[in-house]
Amino acid sequence: MFRRAQKNKKGFTLIELIVVVAILAILAAIAVPMLIGYADQAEEAKLLANAKMIAQAINTANALEAATIVGGEGTTLDQAKAKTGELWPGGMTESEETQAFSLISWSSSSAYVAR
C-alpha cells in the first residue's frame, strides 16, 4: 500500500564538491609561483636577445662603414640608433631598447653582450 519514497541519488554532495575545490586550490597554489618564474625567465631571455641584436647591428654598421664607427663607453642609445640606421632591429619599445642597450659592453669599437 505505502510506496517507499525512492531516494534520488543523482549528482554530488556538498562535501564532495568542497573536497574537489580544496584540491584544485592546493594545486593552483603550487602551480602559480612556478608559472610566474617561467614568465620572468622568458622576459630575461627576450632582453638578452634584444641586446645581442643591437650589438650585432652596431658591429655590422662598423664593418660596413669604417668612417662612422659606433662604440665606446660614451655612446648613447640615440647615437647608436642614428649611426646604425636600417640595421637597427625593430619591434622593440623604447623601454626595451634602453634596457637592452644597457647590457652592451664595449671592446674598442666592438659591441658585445657579456652574458
C-alpha positions as CSV (number, residue, x, y, z in Angstrom):
1,M,0.0,0.0,0.0
2,F,2.5,2.5,1.0
3,R,5.1,3.1,-1.5
4,R,8.5,3.8,-0.3
5,A,9.9,7.0,-1.4
6,Q,12.9,6.4,-3.7
7,K,15.9,8.4,-3.0
8,N,17.2,10.3,-6.0
9,K,21.0,9.7,-5.9
10,K,21.9,11.9,-8.9
11,G,24.7,14.5,-8.5
12,F,27.4,15.2,-6.0
13,T,27.1,16.0,-2.3
14,L,28.2,19.3,-0.9
15,I,31.1,17.6,0.8
16,E,32.4,16.1,-2.4
17,L,32.3,19.5,-4.1
18,I,34.1,21.2,-1.3
19,V,36.9,18.5,-1.4
20,V,37.3,18.9,-5.1
21,V,37.5,22.7,-4.8
22,A,40.1,22.4,-2.0
23,I,42.2,20.0,-4.1
24,L,42.1,22.5,-7.0
25,A,43.1,25.4,-4.7
26,I,46.1,23.4,-3.4
27,L,47.2,22.6,-7.0
28,A,46.8,26.2,-8.0
29,A,48.8,27.4,-5.0
30,I,51.7,25.1,-6.2
31,A,51.5,25.9,-9.9
32,V,51.1,29.7,-9.9
33,P,54.5,30.5,-8.4
34,M,56.2,28.2,-10.9
35,L,54.5,29.8,-13.8
36,I,55.5,33.3,-12.6
37,G,59.1,32.1,-12.5
38,Y,58.8,31.0,-16.1
39,A,57.5,34.4,-17.2
40,D,60.4,36.1,-15.5
41,Q,62.9,33.8,-17.3
42,A,61.2,34.5,-20.6
43,E,61.4,38.2,-20.1
44,E,65.1,38.0,-19.3
45,A,65.8,35.8,-22.4
46,K,63.9,38.4,-24.5
47,L,66.0,41.2,-23.1
48,L,69.2,39.3,-23.7
49,A,68.2,38.5,-27.3
50,N,67.4,42.2,-27.9
51,A,70.8,43.2,-26.6
52,K,72.6,40.8,-28.8
53,M,70.6,42.0,-31.9
54,I,71.6,45.6,-31.1
55,A,75.3,44.7,-30.6
56,Q,75.2,42.8,-33.9
57,A,73.7,45.8,-35.7
58,I,76.4,48.1,-34.2
59,N,79.2,45.7,-35.2
60,T,77.7,45.3,-38.7
61,A,77.5,49.1,-39.1
62,N,81.1,49.5,-38.0
63,A,82.2,46.8,-40.5
64,L,80.3,48.4,-43.4
65,E,81.3,52.0,-42.8
66,A,84.7,52.3,-41.1
67,A,84.4,56.1,-41.2
68,T,81.3,56.1,-38.9
69,I,82.4,54.0,-36.0
70,V,79.8,53.5,-33.4
71,G,81.0,52.4,-30.0
72,G,82.8,53.1,-26.8
73,E,81.6,53.7,-23.3
74,G,80.3,57.2,-24.0
75,T,78.0,56.1,-26.8
76,T,74.3,56.8,-26.1
77,L,71.3,54.8,-27.4
78,D,70.3,57.7,-29.7
79,Q,73.8,57.9,-31.3
80,A,73.9,54.2,-31.9
81,K,70.5,54.2,-33.3
82,A,71.3,57.1,-35.7
83,K,74.6,55.6,-36.9
84,T,73.2,52.0,-37.5
85,G,70.2,53.3,-39.5
86,E,68.3,50.5,-41.2
87,L,70.4,47.9,-39.4
88,W,68.7,48.7,-36.1
89,P,66.4,45.9,-35.1
90,G,62.8,46.8,-35.0
91,G,59.8,45.7,-32.9
92,M,61.1,46.9,-29.6
93,T,59.6,49.6,-27.4
94,E,61.8,52.5,-26.1
95,S,61.9,50.9,-22.7
96,E,63.1,47.6,-24.2
97,E,65.7,49.3,-26.3
98,T,67.0,51.2,-23.3
99,Q,67.2,48.1,-21.1
100,A,68.9,46.1,-23.9
101,F,71.4,48.8,-24.7
102,S,72.4,49.0,-21.0
103,L,73.6,45.3,-21.2
104,I,76.0,46.1,-24.1
105,S,79.7,46.2,-23.2
106,W,82.4,47.7,-25.4
107,S,85.8,46.4,-26.6
108,S,87.5,49.2,-28.6
109,S,84.7,49.8,-31.2
110,S,83.1,46.4,-30.9
111,A,79.9,45.8,-29.0
112,Y,79.2,42.6,-27.2
113,V,76.8,41.2,-24.6
114,A,78.7,39.7,-21.7
115,R,76.0,37.2,-20.6
